[in-house]
Amino acid sequence: MPAPKNTFKAAIREDQFQLGLWVALASPYAAEIVSGSGYDWLLIDGEHGPNDIPLLSAQIQAVARSGSHPMVRLPVGETWMIKQILDTGAQTLLIPMVESVEQAQALVRAVRYPPHGVRGVGAALGRASQFSRIGDYLETANDEICLIVQIESRAGLAALDDIAALEGIDGLFIGPSDLAADMGYLGQPGHPEVTAAIADAFARIKKAGRARGIMTLNLDQAGIYRDMGATFMAIGTDVTLLVGASTKLREDFLTGGKSEAKPVAGY
Ligand SMILES: O=C(O)C(=O)C[C@H](O)[C@@H](O)CO
């Protein structure tokens, strides 16, 4: 019995668009709730959500029976952290702030077992192998891991072509907020110069034959990114949806339904 098939990896390899939602409430209950909303993938955010490995693992379990594939973002691409989260059963990882081909090469090795990498062998204790019930896990795991790296700085853009050319990198995700900040447009992810940089990045990633990922809280910008050729895109977050909906409900009541409240823009 092999490792579970990574349906998200298979879809982006075929350039089948995948629609996602950001999950940062750090709650297995909330993750399970949104996993029933029909998104192709959910980004479980270990970078900006108050998550640790046990809580990330609980959210992976909470969405397991849904049709939404869990993508886990670690706070940093540390080998020991990658080892732990893969053993919990995460199969798709998003690693932030990748800025060199050397960094990307280390990440490819961290998600693979020897001889192709340095992932520690301990999945027999983990949910990844269904606690040893998947007899062929070690031999089949590498192929079902999907590694997505974030390009979200000028240094990352400069190294993009070399990173995208690396075997073992399945996709490159452009982080508009951090890229805007690094370009001098803090809080302006939709700035025309940022959008132009993203368009160029997408074209280069596509030329390298890799998947293009992004996120936005603005549906107009989502249309722009979709037209640019995004392969996978998140269009909202559980946090900002909760803030926006709860605020608007109160104001609608107080104004007899004439509330001018806008969903939280986020950034
Ligand atoms: O830089 C970005 O944009 C991202 O990486 C996404 C943000 O971290 C996400 O939390 C929305 O602000």
The ligand as an SDF file (V2000), in Angstrom:
LIG
                    3D

 12 11  0  0  0  0  0  0  0  0999 V2000
    3.3220   38.1760    1.2680 O   0  0  0  0  0  0  0  0  0  0  0  0
    2.1560   37.7690    1.1580 C   0  0  0  0  0  0  0  0  0  0  0  0
    1.2050   38.3840    0.6050 O   0  0  0  0  0  0  0  0  0  0  0  0
    1.8630   36.4240    1.6970 C   0  0  0  0  0  0  0  0  0  0  0  0
    2.7720   35.6320    1.8680 O   0  0  0  0  0  0  0  0  0  0  0  0
    0.4540   36.1720    2.1370 C   0  0  0  0  0  0  0  0  0  0  0  0
    0.2860   36.8140    3.4910 C   0  0  0  0  0  0  0  0  0  0  0  0
    1.2550   36.3210    4.3770 O   0  0  0  0  0  0  0  0  0  0  0  0
   -1.0960   36.4560    4.0590 C   0  0  0  0  0  0  0  0  0  0  0  0
   -1.0010   36.3140    5.4420 O   0  0  0  0  0  0  0  0  0  0  0  0
   -2.1040   37.5370    3.8010 C   0  0  0  0  0  0  0  0  0  0  0  0
   -1.6890   38.7510    4.3490 O   0  0  0  0  0  0  0  0  0  0  0  0
  1  2  2  0
  2  3  1  0
  2  4  1  0
  4  5  2  0
  4  6  1  0
  6  7  1  0
  7  8  1  0
  7  9  1  0
  9 10  1  0
  9 11  1  0
 11 12  1  0
M  END
$$$$
